[in-house]
Amino acid sequence: MPIFVYKAVTESNEIVEGEMEASGRGVVIERLRGLGQLPLYATEIQSTTQLVKLSRGLFARRISSRDVFLMTHELATLLKAGIELDRAFEILIDLSRMKQCEAF
């Protein structure tokens, strides 16, 4: 069964991170919700090398104030449109990946 790394927010507003073995990403999200946590992301790990790269590269570059403003604005727009928080984050992640690809 695949292993997923996740980050979530507890009911007491604490951020928790961990790993979970599950048949799919949706199962991880449902388990976290069942624990009363709000999932921020759940990503399948293909290998231990990928896990090391993920932990090193998560915040490798400094984020500018402008980028924070733009991402916050985009998040607010998605939430006002009725998109669930976890799906809104997925969309923002996909958008940031596309922007990174355009830079090359």
Buried (B, 14 or more C-beta within 10 A) or exposed (E): EBBBBBBBBEEEEEEEEEEBEBEEBEBBBEBBEEEEBBBBBBBEBEEEEEBEEEEEEEEEEEEEEEEEEEBEEBBEEBEEEEBEBBEBBBEBEEEEEEEEEEEE
